Amino acid sequence: MKYSLFYKLLLLTVSVILINSACSPPIKIERTDYPLPEDVEFTDAEPGNRGEIFILSGSSEPKSFNFLLIGDAYSSEAVRRIYDGLINYDYIEEKFTPGLAKSWEVSNDNKSYTFHLRRGVLWSDGNPFSADDVIFTFDAIFAKSPNPKTGVLEPRYPSRYIGQYTIAGEPIKYEKIDDYTIRLTTADIYAPFINDVSFLIILPKHKHYEAFEDGSLQKQLTTQTAIETPHEIVGTGPFTIYSYRPGERLVLKPNLHYWRADKNGQRLPYVDFLIYKYVADANTQTVLFATGQTDAAGISATNVAWVSKAEKRFDFTIHDRGPDTGISFIWFNMHSGKNENGDYYMEPHKLNWFRNQKFRQAVSHGLDRPGVVKAVYFGRAEPLSSIISPANKKWHNPNTKKYDYNPDKAKQLLKEAGFTYRNDGILTDVNDIPVEFELLVPDGNQRSSAISTTFMENMKAIGIDLRLSYIDFGALIDRTSKTFAYDAAMIGFTGGGDPSGGKALYRSDGFLHLWHPEQKEPATPWEARIDELIDAQERTFDETKRIEIIHEMQNIFSEQIPLIYLVTPNAYSGVKNKWENIQVPPIGSIIWNLDEIWTLKDNG
C-alpha cells in the first residue's frame, strides 16, 4: 500500500517524538487484591480484563495537583483521575449518581442535605476515608486568617469554591453527624446545589491537616511533589501517580484501594497505566492520534478531514459530537484598581475606551466570524453569540443579540461613542489619542493564532492598531488574574451542564469575572442585575422559570458584550476501536468512564 508524502512526514514526526520522549513504563503492574470496601459500587458495564496501557497526549501540563489552586482544564483533568467527590455524573443518562456518598436526602424546606458516605473506602495509601475528610475539605475552603497589614479576616486559601459555596451571602454550614454521615445546609433555597457539590473533590485530612494549620496547604500537592514524592499525593480516585516528568509525561497507575468493581467483583480500573504525553502543541496531539500513537483524542474541526483518512489504517473511529460545549472569546481589561506601587492597572484613557459599551459593540461588529468559520474551520463551526454554548441546549438562548460582520456599523458606533477618524483612517479618542491595544494570545495553538491574526486585520479595517503577543498559557493566566498587566486577552472556557457552574464568571464578585475582577460591589447597573438574576435562579426549583432567568442573563451579556464572542466549532472525538465499554455521551469527555474501559488486544 502506498502512502502520501504527507503521511510519511507524519510518521517521521511521531518517530522523533517517541525517541525523544522515551516514555515506555513497565509493560505490566503487579496488583494486590485488597478486600473490597463494605459499600463497594458494582458497575453495570460489561466486565473485562486487566492490563494494557491507555495513552493520551496534551499540549499543556498540570499547573498543580491542588484543587484549591487549579483553574484550568488541563490540571483539572489530571486531578480528577486521582481524587473523587461526593457525587458523580453519568454522561450517558445525564444524571447525578453516587460517588463517595452512596446516597443523600433533602429536607422538606430544601435547605438541608444529608449525605451518607460509603463505609470501608480507603485512601490510596491505605488509610480510612470518613466524614472527617469531608469536613476538613470544607474547612480548607472557608478558613480565614487576619491580614498581617490590616488585621481583617481574609480567606486563608482563596479559591473559586468560596464563591461557589456561598449561598444567599452566607457560606454553607457543614456538620458531621457521625463517621459516615454529614449534613450541608444553605442559608436559602439553592436549586443547583447537588450540581455544585459534584464539583468538589475531597482531600485527605491525615495528609494535609498539619499544612492546613501552619498555613502552607497551598504549597502542597505541587508539580514538584509529583516529581519527587508522587506517593504523597493521596486520593480515592481510580489512579495514583506513578511518575511525572515535566515536558515529557505523566504516568498514572491503578489505585489498589479504589472503591468501584465490575460485576465479577474485580476491582477497577482495568488498564495498568494511563499515560499523558506532553507535546509542543495541539497539532502534534492530532498527529500522534492520527498515526496510532495515542488511544483517544479530541479532533478539531480543522483537522477532521485529513485525520479521517487514516481511520482504517490505524483502526480508530471519529465521532461527530455536534457543537462544542465550550466558549471562546476576547475581553478587555476593565479593572479600575491600582497595584502595590499605587499605579493604575489600566491607563485611564484605555479604561475609558474599554468601559464604553458602544466601543465593545463596535469591536464585535468588526470581527469577521463568518470568515473565521470558513477559513479556519472549513465550515465546521458557527458564530457564537452567547455566554452559553448552543451545545448546552437546555440552557442556551438562541435569541440573543447578534453581531454580524459589519465594518460600517462598527465605524458608526465608534463615532456615536465620541471617537473620530483622521484623514489617514486612524481612529482617535476625544483627546486625539490613537486607539491601539495589545492582545494576549495563548502560544502554540494554530487556531488561536489564525483567529487573532484575522481579528488584527479586522481591527485595522476600522482604524484600530492591534498588536498580538503570543505567550505561554500559564503566563497569560498570571497576567490576567494576578498582575493585571494587560490590555486584552483571548481564551476559551469549557462548559456544559447546569450554568450554576459558571457563577464564578457571571457574578460581579466571581473568582473568574475576567474583565473586572476583585469588585467589592457591582461596578455597573447591568452587573448588579446579573447578580440578581443569578440569585433568583438559585432560589427556584421550577426549571422552566430557571431557564427563563438564564435566558435573560444571556441577553444582558450579549447586549453589554464584556466578552467578544468568537465562534463555536463542531466537536469531534476519536478513539481506537480495540477499546471496549466506550460510551459516547452527548456532552463531556468520550472517555468519561475510563475506569471501565478495557481491551483484549495489545497496545502496539
Steps between C-alpha positions, in 0.01 A plus 500: 500500500630844409476803726536867416805703585283676758440178696864403476591834654243440775651163581848652504379771739350243732818291495704800608251577778510144631879480488534828687238424762612144577186455705436129515408389856515140616269289280314352796424598855459262789170549682421403855136404525407669826150429632229710341338761727174423675317751280675416175325622184455233234487645151241389244757510219610181325775328705844487342862411553777688668811617325628721219583867480269786410689792345381858470687815403477862604652828394485645852607343828340515845585822682429339835338193656333715767132546414488824702737657250414358161294705259582335169362191330841330464566494875140411577502195273810355665379573853161338439670174401656494849229639726126440537210708623178432684299489177575380147324561169383245246557666163289245314196515726570870568435470872688523827609173656655394832870557553668488838150566628293187433173689548353830617167654592367856501299659781141619449607864486760417230781657701661202670676209330606189687768285334567139598861406425626164380633280777833330461646734236876546532730770373765384253750475788270261689364745758124503558275762344233654724285805569804669655655530152189672363487744790872569461452578130235760577720638779775547241261688272357736760793549739585865574804672645565864591676710237847582646462866398134574569399232748187433294403135468559375148483156336808304596491299181314705232324293237196503271325264741449772761260679269352177368401389849387839626120499472286810563809678626589232757743209484323166515491336841658158523487259790601148583210285619710187545804341336305426184239776491532871432243775459531809280259789556443807284377838622231502231354268240767426242370299205835390345654388829548134405658612174743725688588232753605281208787746429659432837776248552590380848845544655655256750514658843772266621735626227433873507374603842843614620552714190148640540582606854835663423372680189697306240215298346527681167865398481409134514401279207721693261654376179824464697320263737395291199859491376680418824247324725194400295382266774429809713211589266230281651148465360198273479470511119580220255866596453807615687819657368769259383740765368507851364757657272420859404506556128478127436229302675277429795453128569213385721453151641195333658397592852508157665238616752251644250136460611347386168493148352339316209219244517753223559639675806821606325625837620521777240667654307601240242795676335845458654618847407345826387760716327477867408767596248573870496577645161572839352155588370153381407614412148748248636222348712299446186796351314558250781141381493473497121803273478385256768729614781226603745173331584255790508497868415284796430525584131452862399264587220800621302661156503208261459528466123859376486491302827196302384702370205709298746206329677545163330879511501522553877164344597326787673164677473428872502171598664319823404382650830319807362578853628778524756385563857768760564504869417785712363529874524710815521462743787636838606660585833252721686664466841489843664736417788861578574806282557722499809693798361185708479486492121176424319487157340353657188589835344201735555444574130496127413271428793259758359507325161447153640219605733308653213222261396486636145878451467461133592200458270695661218791262551255210492347623174852537364589134548449286189362185662364353173848541357648315798244219461589463134877554504597349836237228552410421136133556577491266802408775749249778559523856638459513878254754640450397862693430816348148494583271207220375270616150596339559838154480342297515819650832611624670182305806382492501118347849487779711647624814323705408192803692377521443128822590324439865409802738498277794404275435800813474717626838380159657559491373859852629563402846377190492723731414791705817440786360293612665177698402192806682370551547128727194497223282646647476851241495779558749785318573824371835633856594602636419153675189632525225235310186598744214537528206736681170555325162485643207695460170313584149631814382324517171311140487377466535124128582514549776757780637288284501186202658678712769667667584168156539340392716793808720458421553132134568581596762758733670255205533261314711758804709592625316808866402538510155661823331609510124561708348780525122503583381849500179702157407635624514859644848446172612347308379806749675729471834321122492476429380855787624716702791362223633270775633271322466167254673264303211355523121483359199320403176670251215497294354784362149519128473564192283506240405754332723756612864455548536875847364426575831328411714799865590555497660154152653505484670842668835563681353800585178317846352512508490118323830425779565251431848367474660846599267786528589868181706508380583849159582358362500146682760292206551262120474519499216247748299706278557803207367297699190405567440870126529569420252225758249621351525849145468366564186293666342800186544709253319274463130435270577206729410210292692245534815710872440546544472123313830448731670748814356342373616159464856633853480639630400157312791339670746732845357436443515126375859517777624730763279328774490768619192309550519125370155405686316224364180341377158611670219308349157464654253742652173386651222706705204385568172677666175398254224416674239715366654823181356651234681706542825307180698554482822301294756696313807365748723682812436705812297440475194277697312767296628794477138626869418455507276807260261317689487168696187405638311200608151398749633247855607569598866506741482211 
